[in-house]
Amino acid sequence: MSEVNDIDGADGDGMDGDGMDGDGMDGSFDDSLLEEELRQAAAILDPVPAELSRLAVEAFALHDLDTGLAELTFDSLVDALPIRGEAARMLTFSAGEVSVDVEVGPEGLFGQVMPPQAARIEVLSGPQAARLLAADAMGRFTGDAPPAGPFALRLRAGGEVLVTEWLRA
C-alpha cells in the first residue's frame, strides 16, 4: 500500500504540521470578520429606514452641552383632581429660572414662557418635521394643531436652549 500525501502537507488530520487549519486560524472564529459579514447582510436584507436614520441624527443633535433638560414639574393627568368634561392637559416644565406652562387640547397647543420673554419653540413630534412656534414678548405661544403621539418641546430664549422630556399627547 502506498501512502497518499495531502496537498497541504497535513498528516491526515486536516491540520497543517503546526496544528493550524488551512486558513491560518487556530480553530476560533474571527469575530470582527463575522460581525462585518452580518452588518452587510443586515444592510441588504433589513435596511434601516431613511426616516429612522434622520430621527437618530436629530436625537444626536440634542446632545449639546448647552442644552438644558426642562423637567416635568406638573402634569394634570397625574397631579390634579379630575374635572368632568375637561379635555385639555396642563403641563409645566422647569429648568433653573425658566418654566414653560403648556396646555394641550383638541384645539391645539397653547403656552407661556416664564419669566415672560420672546422665544422660539420647536414642537418635536416623532417622524414629522418639527413645527416652529414663536412666543411673543409676554412669552405666549400657540399652535393650531395638537401634537400627534409622543412630543417634546425645544425652547430657544436668549442664549439658552431647553428641551423637555418626551410625553404622549
C-alpha positions in Angstrom: 0.0 0.0 0.0 1.3 3.4 -0.9 0.9 6.4 1.3 -1.0 9.3 -0.1 0.2 12.8 0.9 -2.4 15.5 1.4 -1.9 18.5 -0.9 -1.3 20.9 2.0 1.2 18.5 3.6 -1.0 17.5 6.5 -0.7 14.2 8.1 -4.2 13.1 7.5 -5.9 15.0 10.4 -6.9 18.1 8.3 -4.4 20.2 10.1 -1.1 21.6 8.9 2.0 20.3 10.6 1.9 23.3 13.1 -1.6 22.4 14.4 -3.4 25.2 12.4 -6.2 24.5 10.0 -5.8 25.6 6.4 -6.9 29.3 6.9 -4.2 30.0 9.4 -6.6 30.1 12.3 -6.3 28.0 15.5 -10.0 26.9 15.2 -11.5 30.0 16.7 -13.7 32.4 14.8 -12.6 35.9 13.7 -15.3 37.9 15.5 -14.6 41.1 13.5 -15.0 39.4 10.2 -18.2 37.7 11.3 -19.6 41.0 12.6 -18.8 42.8 9.3 -20.5 40.0 7.3 -23.6 40.2 9.5 -23.7 44.0 9.1 -23.5 43.6 5.3 -26.3 41.0 5.3 -28.5 43.2 7.5 -27.9 46.2 5.3 -29.1 44.2 2.3 -31.9 42.2 3.9 -33.3 44.6 6.5 -32.0 48.1 5.9 -32.6 50.9 8.4 -35.4 53.1 7.1 -34.3 56.6 6.0 -36.8 58.2 8.4 -35.3 56.4 11.3 -31.8 57.4 10.4 -33.0 61.0 10.2 -34.6 60.8 13.6 -31.4 59.3 15.1 -29.4 62.2 13.7 -31.8 64.7 15.1 -31.8 62.9 18.5 -28.0 63.0 18.5 -28.1 66.8 17.8 -29.7 67.2 21.2 -26.5 66.2 23.0 -25.3 69.8 23.0 -23.7 70.7 26.3 -25.5 74.0 26.2 -28.9 72.3 26.1 -30.7 72.0 29.4 -33.3 69.5 30.2 -36.6 71.0 31.4 -38.1 68.7 34.0 -41.8 68.0 34.1 -43.0 69.5 37.4 -46.8 69.4 36.8 -49.0 67.1 34.8 -52.8 67.5 35.2 -53.2 63.8 34.4 -51.2 62.9 37.5 -51.1 65.9 39.8 -54.6 67.3 39.6 -58.1 66.2 40.6 -60.0 65.1 37.6 -62.6 67.5 36.3 -65.5 66.2 34.4 -65.5 67.2 30.7 -62.0 68.7 30.8 -60.3 67.6 27.6 -57.1 69.7 27.9 -53.9 68.5 29.5 -51.9 71.0 31.5 -48.2 70.6 31.8 -45.4 72.6 33.4 -41.7 72.2 32.6 -39.0 73.9 34.6 -35.2 74.4 34.2 -33.5 76.8 36.5 -35.2 80.1 36.5 -37.2 79.3 33.3 -40.5 77.5 33.2 -43.0 76.7 30.4 -46.7 76.2 31.0 -48.4 74.3 28.2 -52.0 73.3 27.6 -52.5 70.5 25.1 -56.1 70.0 23.8 -58.1 69.2 20.8 -57.9 72.8 19.6 -54.1 72.9 19.7 -51.2 73.7 21.9 -51.1 76.9 24.0 -48.5 78.0 26.4 -46.4 80.7 28.1 -42.7 81.0 28.9 -42.0 82.4 32.4 -40.4 84.8 33.1 -42.2 86.4 30.1 -39.8 86.7 27.1 -39.7 86.3 23.4 -38.7 82.7 22.4 -38.7 80.3 19.6 -40.3 76.9 20.3 -40.0 73.8 18.2 -42.6 71.1 18.7 -40.7 67.8 18.1 -43.1 65.0 17.2 -41.6 61.7 16.1 -41.1 61.3 12.4 -42.8 64.5 11.5 -40.8 67.6 10.9 -40.6 70.0 13.9 -43.3 72.6 14.0 -42.0 76.1 14.8 -43.9 78.4 17.2 -43.0 81.9 18.3 -43.5 83.2 21.8 -44.3 87.0 21.9 -42.7 89.4 24.4 -45.1 88.2 27.0 -43.9 84.6 26.5 -47.2 83.5 25.0 -47.3 81.0 22.1 -50.0 79.0 20.3 -50.1 76.1 17.8 -53.2 75.4 15.8 -52.9 71.6 15.9 -52.2 69.3 18.9 -49.2 67.1 18.7 -50.0 63.6 17.5 -48.3 60.9 19.5 -45.1 61.5 21.5 -43.8 65.0 21.6 -41.2 67.2 23.2 -40.5 71.0 23.1 -37.2 72.7 22.3 -37.2 76.3 23.6 -34.7 78.8 22.5 -34.8 82.0 24.5 -31.9 84.5 24.7 -28.8 82.4 24.6 -30.4 79.4 26.4 -31.7 76.2 24.8 -34.0 73.9 26.8 -35.6 70.6 25.8 -38.5 69.0 27.6 -38.8 65.3 28.2 -40.9 63.3 25.7 -44.6 62.8 26.5 -47.5 61.3 24.8 -50.2 63.8 23.9 
